[in-house]
Amino acid sequence: MLQTHGSEEGSSLQQTDTPPVRPWARGRNFTTLDEYLAYLEQYNGPIDLPWWREVSPGVYEKVVRMPEAKREVATRAQLEQRWGFAPAR
């Protein structure tokens, strides 16, 4: 089922009843991007799975332990959109 929600600016945001795919969430739900990123750092970091760290205000880098891995950088807004979180205000 598709739902449309109007925003304050007058544009609309479409959401589905299907939750977004959040890699490494292990079936858990998170209210905010910060909760999800903290979870990834706490549980993925120690076992060499990917997590994201803030490298400058609002800019994040994917942390992987493989030397041949390509560097990935994303803004907070990009991560919120990728994983279906509401933008922080």
Buried (B, 14 or more C-beta within 10 A) or exposed (E): EEEEEEEEEEEEEEEEEEEEEBEEBEEEEBEEBEEBBEBBBEBBBEEEBBBBEEEEEEEBBBBBEEEEEEEEEBEBEEBBEBBBBEEEE
